[in-house]
Amino acid sequence: MGEILFLAHRMPFPPDRGDKIRSCHMLRRISALAPVHVACFADDEADWSHEPELAAISAGLCLVARTKSVPVAAAQALATGKPVSLTAFSSPAIRRFVRETLATRPISAIFVFSGQMAQYIPEDFTGPVVMDFVDVDSAKFEAYARAGNPAVRVMYRREANLLRRFEEKIAHRATASVLVTDEEATLFRDRLQHRRGTRVMALPNGIDWRFYDPSGIAPAPEMLRAGPQIVFTGQMDYPPNIAAVQFFARQVMPRVRERFAQAEFNVVGRAPVAEVQALQGRNGCRVTGTVPDVRPWLAGADLVVAPLLIARGVQNKVLEAMAMARPVLATRAAATGIPARVGQDLAVADGPEDFATHTLALLADTALARSMGAAGRRFVVDRCGWDRALDPLPALLGADRRGDRHAA
């Protein structure tokens, strides 16, 4: 095959959050097939220190600082009738890079990660276009509109409606539209007004279970304190994560502390917003902010929780905790797309009473917790490796499955 153009809304390095983990593994797999030209955004100054890693596997690279403010993106969206999701990621530099790369390089396929980047797909490109929507963003904004306060509902509904029309347009433009779970793929397909001529399929997340191996990982010192240690991991400026930890801290932890007075709830993740920081010290909550490695925090956890009220696709945080042989308690939304045995590989609960009951049961029955943690790791090792998850990707891009191995 020829060369490949790879477009992503965030720099895949470092792979330290859900979307970047997925895009990083996809980029590595694609770079083994053919020379790959990458265009993406850097969210902050820290991203630039990882530019050499990205350049090392890229035949061509366009890395653009994402500096456009939300008010500016919103104003552009209102002026053009586009979703904010698109105007926020609109860049003349990336448009120029795409145009010049297609004009000067033998690009045979385009891979697009996240719907925001679909605006760069040229109409006249005739090779395979693989569009990784990951989640159904329009449905996510519909959920935000239902859950949000009246001041933001109109904005979220507008975004949802415009994105839904854009998703349909791109589904007809792409050779294949992939999503992270069968459930998301079915939802995406069901929302299309016209399905003929579209190909929608699931391409699941994997987990690097060799990296998330509990053997040899010492617990973080903070996790050695008396009392059960409960952990949540995630990007703490992301609205669903914020709502999740607020729910657990306010509605579950008081019940837990009635039984286990020294129990602590550790909120582990970077960029905690003010609402999250306000939980520090209340009902046994500890907010860590950025940590260099989440594994020591997982290693010391008596229970890992994923109390997400709004969740799309496979939650990497759940798979990571399972790989670390920790018992996991998740909402049904957070467990969607993980074909594990409920009650054996992980526990599922919804609502404050149900969540508190399951939390107390797993903290009280250490044998059950150990058994569930061990079963969860076996499930991840057997079913969730990245090699298995991404096996269909080369064929979607037009690579000959017998070869096309490229030394990046």
KEDO-679510 format. One line per 8 residues: number of its first residue (from 1); for each residue z, x, y of C-alpha. Coordinates in nm, 3 decimals. Example, Ala and Ser with C-alpha at 12.3 -4.5 7.8 and 13.67 -1.06 7.14 Angstrom:
# KEDO-679510
1	0.780 1.230 -0.450 ~ 0.714 1.367 -0.106
END
This chain:
# KEDO-679510
1	0.000 0.000 0.000 ~ -0.019 0.097 0.365 ~ 0.272 0.120 0.607 ~ 0.529 -0.145 0.699 ~ 0.660 -0.278 1.031 ~ 1.030 -0.370 1.023 ~ 1.181 -0.582 1.301 ~ 1.555 -0.652 1.332
9	1.771 -0.811 1.601 ~ 2.043 -0.550 1.549 ~ 2.029 -0.184 1.457 ~ 2.096 -0.172 1.079 ~ 2.328 0.128 1.119 ~ 2.619 0.143 1.079 ~ 2.631 -0.127 0.810 ~ 2.971 -0.253 0.923
17	2.918 -0.629 0.957 ~ 2.749 -0.894 0.746 ~ 2.403 -0.905 0.901 ~ 2.382 -0.527 0.941 ~ 2.485 -0.470 0.581 ~ 2.201 -0.694 0.466 ~ 1.939 -0.546 0.699 ~ 2.046 -0.189 0.614
25	2.000 -0.241 0.241 ~ 1.667 -0.413 0.298 ~ 1.546 -0.131 0.520 ~ 1.647 0.130 0.265 ~ 1.464 -0.057 -0.009 ~ 1.153 -0.097 0.206 ~ 1.153 0.267 0.317 ~ 1.131 0.367 -0.049
33	0.803 0.173 -0.078 ~ 0.606 0.306 0.219 ~ 0.642 0.462 0.564 ~ 0.828 0.210 0.778 ~ 0.815 0.163 1.154 ~ 1.132 0.007 1.297 ~ 1.197 -0.188 1.615 ~ 1.548 -0.318 1.682
41	1.823 -0.357 1.941 ~ 2.136 -0.151 1.999 ~ 2.431 -0.375 2.084 ~ 2.656 -0.111 2.238 ~ 2.697 0.259 2.311 ~ 2.846 0.327 1.968 ~ 2.518 0.225 1.804 ~ 2.332 0.513 1.964
49	2.534 0.772 1.773 ~ 2.372 0.634 1.457 ~ 2.017 0.671 1.587 ~ 1.960 0.991 1.381 ~ 2.038 0.802 1.058 ~ 1.786 0.535 1.148 ~ 1.526 0.787 1.260 ~ 1.561 0.977 0.932
57	1.415 0.690 0.731 ~ 1.171 0.566 0.997 ~ 0.813 0.681 1.044 ~ 0.829 0.533 1.393 ~ 1.123 0.396 1.589 ~ 1.179 0.177 1.894 ~ 1.549 0.132 1.966 ~ 1.622 -0.081 2.273
65	1.958 -0.131 2.442 ~ 2.047 -0.498 2.449 ~ 2.171 -0.535 2.804 ~ 2.051 -0.881 2.902 ~ 2.345 -1.104 2.993 ~ 2.390 -1.453 2.852 ~ 2.347 -1.617 3.197 ~ 2.015 -1.435 3.247
73	1.896 -1.529 2.897 ~ 2.003 -1.889 2.958 ~ 1.818 -1.902 3.291 ~ 1.503 -1.766 3.126 ~ 1.541 -2.021 2.846 ~ 1.564 -2.310 3.093 ~ 1.266 -2.178 3.291 ~ 1.044 -2.137 2.985
81	1.164 -2.417 2.757 ~ 1.256 -2.164 2.489 ~ 1.579 -2.127 2.291 ~ 1.836 -1.885 2.431 ~ 1.824 -1.714 2.090 ~ 1.470 -1.599 2.174 ~ 1.504 -1.513 2.542 ~ 1.818 -1.309 2.468
89	1.611 -1.086 2.238 ~ 1.288 -1.074 2.438 ~ 1.189 -0.717 2.522 ~ 0.868 -0.581 2.678 ~ 0.939 -0.245 2.512 ~ 0.945 -0.397 2.165 ~ 0.631 -0.602 2.234 ~ 0.455 -0.283 2.344
97	0.580 -0.092 2.036 ~ 0.458 -0.366 1.801 ~ 0.118 -0.380 1.970 ~ 0.070 -0.002 1.969 ~ 0.195 0.043 1.612 ~ -0.042 -0.222 1.480 ~ -0.328 -0.064 1.676 ~ -0.268 0.294 1.562
105	-0.107 0.276 1.216 ~ -0.232 0.127 0.885 ~ 0.029 -0.150 0.879 ~ -0.018 -0.360 0.566 ~ 0.294 -0.580 0.587 ~ 0.556 -0.697 0.836 ~ 0.921 -0.764 0.752 ~ 1.121 -0.962 1.008
113	1.499 -0.978 0.990 ~ 1.653 -1.278 1.170 ~ 1.472 -1.558 1.348 ~ 1.520 -1.406 1.694 ~ 1.263 -1.139 1.608 ~ 0.993 -1.378 1.484 ~ 0.864 -1.401 1.842 ~ 0.705 -1.058 1.788
121	0.485 -1.160 1.493 ~ 0.124 -1.133 1.613 ~ -0.097 -1.434 1.547 ~ -0.391 -1.222 1.433 ~ -0.209 -1.010 1.170 ~ -0.359 -1.088 0.829 ~ -0.124 -0.902 0.592 ~ 0.195 -1.031 0.430
129	0.470 -1.140 0.669 ~ 0.815 -1.175 0.512 ~ 1.054 -1.366 0.737 ~ 1.422 -1.329 0.653 ~ 1.592 -1.615 0.836 ~ 1.914 -1.529 0.650 ~ 2.075 -1.861 0.752 ~ 1.944 -2.184 0.900
137	2.032 -2.110 1.261 ~ 1.933 -2.454 1.389 ~ 2.179 -2.615 1.148 ~ 2.449 -2.374 1.263 ~ 2.402 -2.480 1.625 ~ 2.411 -2.844 1.518 ~ 2.750 -2.772 1.361 ~ 2.864 -2.600 1.681
145	2.759 -2.908 1.878 ~ 2.963 -3.135 1.654 ~ 3.270 -2.913 1.672 ~ 3.246 -2.800 2.034 ~ 3.393 -2.951 2.346 ~ 3.179 -3.183 2.560 ~ 3.099 -2.906 2.808 ~ 2.900 -2.707 2.550
153	2.765 -2.980 2.323 ~ 2.454 -3.040 2.532 ~ 2.372 -2.668 2.531 ~ 2.421 -2.640 2.155 ~ 2.210 -2.950 2.086 ~ 1.928 -2.813 2.298 ~ 1.942 -2.482 2.112 ~ 1.948 -2.657 1.775
161	1.648 -2.878 1.853 ~ 1.435 -2.595 1.993 ~ 1.523 -2.360 1.709 ~ 1.438 -2.621 1.449 ~ 1.087 -2.656 1.588 ~ 1.052 -2.277 1.610 ~ 1.173 -2.232 1.250 ~ 0.908 -2.475 1.130
169	0.636 -2.291 1.321 ~ 0.737 -1.955 1.174 ~ 0.771 -2.096 0.822 ~ 0.402 -2.189 0.840 ~ 0.310 -1.850 0.988 ~ 0.498 -1.637 0.733 ~ 0.380 -1.551 0.385 ~ 0.736 -1.611 0.263
177	1.053 -1.736 0.432 ~ 1.367 -1.607 0.266 ~ 1.727 -1.718 0.305 ~ 2.051 -1.583 0.171 ~ 2.137 -1.858 -0.082 ~ 1.966 -2.130 -0.282 ~ 2.165 -2.380 -0.075 ~ 2.035 -2.239 0.254
185	1.680 -2.228 0.117 ~ 1.703 -2.592 0.008 ~ 1.847 -2.694 0.345 ~ 1.571 -2.506 0.529 ~ 1.303 -2.664 0.311 ~ 1.447 -3.014 0.351 ~ 1.444 -2.982 0.730 ~ 1.072 -2.902 0.747
193	0.857 -3.191 0.863 ~ 0.554 -3.049 0.683 ~ 0.617 -2.837 0.374 ~ 0.262 -2.781 0.254 ~ 0.156 -2.421 0.304 ~ 0.511 -2.286 0.321 ~ 0.694 -2.067 0.072 ~ 1.073 -2.080 0.099
201	1.300 -1.890 -0.138 ~ 1.644 -1.737 -0.171 ~ 1.701 -1.362 -0.155 ~ 2.077 -1.321 -0.196 ~ 2.314 -1.067 -0.052 ~ 2.439 -0.794 -0.279 ~ 2.745 -0.576 -0.269 ~ 2.782 -0.201 -0.301
209	3.051 -0.233 -0.567 ~ 3.066 0.144 -0.617 ~ 3.178 0.181 -0.256 ~ 3.417 -0.113 -0.278 ~ 3.601 0.031 -0.576 ~ 3.980 -0.007 -0.568 ~ 4.041 0.304 -0.777 ~ 4.144 0.593 -0.554
217	4.181 0.384 -0.236 ~ 4.536 0.401 -0.100 ~ 4.666 0.098 0.091 ~ 4.691 0.126 0.468 ~ 5.049 0.222 0.564 ~ 5.093 -0.109 0.746 ~ 5.033 -0.290 0.416 ~ 5.336 -0.128 0.250
225	5.589 -0.328 0.446 ~ 5.817 -0.574 0.271 ~ 5.679 -0.920 0.213 ~ 5.342 -1.049 0.093 ~ 5.040 -0.917 0.282 ~ 4.753 -1.157 0.351 ~ 4.424 -1.025 0.492 ~ 4.121 -1.164 0.673
233	3.832 -0.931 0.759 ~ 3.549 -0.995 1.001 ~ 3.391 -0.951 1.342 ~ 3.653 -1.106 1.567 ~ 3.432 -1.218 1.856 ~ 3.230 -1.442 1.621 ~ 3.322 -1.810 1.679 ~ 3.353 -1.914 1.310
241	3.584 -1.616 1.244 ~ 3.792 -1.700 1.550 ~ 3.832 -2.060 1.436 ~ 3.917 -1.944 1.082 ~ 4.205 -1.716 1.180 ~ 4.339 -1.969 1.431 ~ 4.342 -2.232 1.156 ~ 4.522 -2.007 0.909
249	4.770 -1.865 1.161 ~ 4.866 -2.197 1.314 ~ 4.839 -2.441 1.024 ~ 4.897 -2.238 0.709 ~ 5.124 -1.945 0.795 ~ 5.420 -2.161 0.904 ~ 5.423 -2.316 0.555 ~ 5.389 -1.973 0.394
257	5.677 -1.829 0.598 ~ 5.905 -2.113 0.490 ~ 5.877 -1.974 0.136 ~ 5.810 -1.606 0.210 ~ 5.989 -1.525 0.534 ~ 5.844 -1.171 0.557 ~ 5.484 -1.267 0.478 ~ 5.228 -1.119 0.718
265	4.875 -1.226 0.806 ~ 4.654 -0.927 0.893 ~ 4.345 -1.004 1.101 ~ 4.129 -0.697 1.043 ~ 3.814 -0.655 1.248 ~ 3.669 -0.524 1.568 ~ 3.631 -0.690 1.909 ~ 3.913 -0.947 1.887
273	3.878 -1.189 2.176 ~ 4.174 -1.309 2.383 ~ 4.230 -1.614 2.162 ~ 4.267 -1.386 1.859 ~ 4.483 -1.129 2.037 ~ 4.715 -1.413 2.137 ~ 4.804 -1.460 1.769 ~ 4.965 -1.113 1.753
281	5.331 -1.142 1.654 ~ 5.321 -1.517 1.597 ~ 5.393 -1.659 1.252 ~ 5.374 -1.309 1.106 ~ 5.026 -1.230 1.243 ~ 4.901 -0.878 1.303 ~ 4.570 -0.822 1.487 ~ 4.437 -0.473 1.412
289	4.119 -0.451 1.617 ~ 3.868 -0.191 1.498 ~ 3.963 0.003 1.185 ~ 3.764 0.299 1.047 ~ 3.755 0.153 0.696 ~ 3.851 -0.196 0.573 ~ 3.906 -0.081 0.215 ~ 4.267 0.042 0.263
297	4.354 -0.294 0.415 ~ 4.194 -0.477 0.125 ~ 4.359 -0.240 -0.125 ~ 4.703 -0.335 0.006 ~ 4.642 -0.709 0.022 ~ 4.832 -0.948 -0.201 ~ 4.576 -1.213 -0.105 ~ 4.251 -1.213 0.091
305	4.160 -1.537 0.266 ~ 3.830 -1.671 0.401 ~ 3.932 -1.999 0.568 ~ 3.598 -2.051 0.741 ~ 3.539 -2.404 0.865 ~ 3.175 -2.325 0.954 ~ 2.994 -2.083 0.724 ~ 2.628 -2.018 0.656
313	2.500 -1.820 0.361 ~ 2.689 -1.573 0.145 ~ 3.001 -1.428 0.305 ~ 3.003 -1.051 0.251 ~ 3.375 -1.049 0.327 ~ 3.435 -1.256 0.012 ~ 3.225 -1.030 -0.211 ~ 3.386 -0.715 -0.067
321	3.736 -0.844 -0.139 ~ 3.635 -0.950 -0.490 ~ 3.484 -0.605 -0.552 ~ 3.817 -0.454 -0.448 ~ 3.983 -0.663 -0.723 ~ 4.180 -0.872 -0.475 ~ 4.249 -1.242 -0.533 ~ 4.043 -1.441 -0.283
329	4.110 -1.788 -0.144 ~ 3.813 -1.937 0.040 ~ 3.703 -2.269 0.179 ~ 3.417 -2.440 -0.003 ~ 3.192 -2.347 0.289 ~ 3.284 -1.978 0.259 ~ 3.231 -1.982 -0.118 ~ 2.886 -2.140 -0.096
337	2.618 -1.935 -0.266 ~ 2.861 -1.735 -0.480 ~ 2.817 -1.858 -0.840 ~ 3.165 -1.749 -0.944 ~ 3.409 -1.949 -1.157 ~ 3.647 -2.137 -0.929 ~ 4.003 -2.086 -1.042 ~ 3.915 -1.775 -1.242
345	3.703 -1.542 -1.025 ~ 3.823 -1.685 -0.693 ~ 4.017 -1.982 -0.558 ~ 3.881 -2.256 -0.333 ~ 4.069 -2.490 -0.101 ~ 4.002 -2.703 0.207 ~ 4.235 -2.841 0.471 ~ 4.575 -2.706 0.578
353	4.782 -2.865 0.299 ~ 4.545 -2.760 0.020 ~ 4.507 -2.411 0.165 ~ 4.883 -2.366 0.200 ~ 4.944 -2.489 -0.155 ~ 4.691 -2.244 -0.303 ~ 4.819 -1.958 -0.085 ~ 5.176 -2.012 -0.202
361	5.069 -2.041 -0.566 ~ 4.879 -1.711 -0.559 ~ 5.158 -1.528 -0.378 ~ 5.420 -1.660 -0.620 ~ 5.225 -1.595 -0.942 ~ 5.142 -1.225 -0.933 ~ 5.002 -1.232 -1.287 ~ 4.753 -1.502 -1.185
369	4.663 -1.306 -0.873 ~ 4.601 -0.985 -1.071 ~ 4.394 -1.171 -1.330 ~ 4.183 -1.338 -1.061 ~ 4.130 -1.006 -0.882 ~ 4.015 -0.834 -1.201 ~ 3.784 -1.123 -1.291 ~ 3.639 -1.124 -0.941
377	3.551 -0.756 -0.961 ~ 3.388 -0.804 -1.302 ~ 3.179 -1.086 -1.156 ~ 3.062 -0.872 -0.863 ~ 2.977 -0.572 -1.081 ~ 2.786 -0.786 -1.331 ~ 2.605 -1.018 -1.091 ~ 2.599 -0.896 -0.732
385	2.454 -0.544 -0.703 ~ 2.197 -0.484 -0.428 ~ 1.931 -0.355 -0.669 ~ 1.933 -0.684 -0.853 ~ 1.952 -0.892 -0.535 ~ 1.648 -0.729 -0.372 ~ 1.430 -0.695 -0.681 ~ 1.168 -0.950 -0.555
393	1.125 -0.780 -0.216 ~ 0.852 -0.523 -0.303 ~ 0.622 -0.788 -0.448 ~ 0.668 -1.009 -0.142 ~ 0.549 -0.720 0.075 ~ 0.247 -0.658 -0.146 ~ 0.375 -0.345 -0.322 ~ 0.253 -0.268 -0.672
401	0.563 -0.308 -0.892 ~ 0.445 -0.017 -1.108 ~ 0.470 0.233 -0.829 ~ 0.436 0.267 -0.454 ~ 0.741 0.490 -0.429 ~ 0.759 0.666 -0.096 ~ 0.981 0.963 -0.014 ~ 1.114 0.881 0.332
END
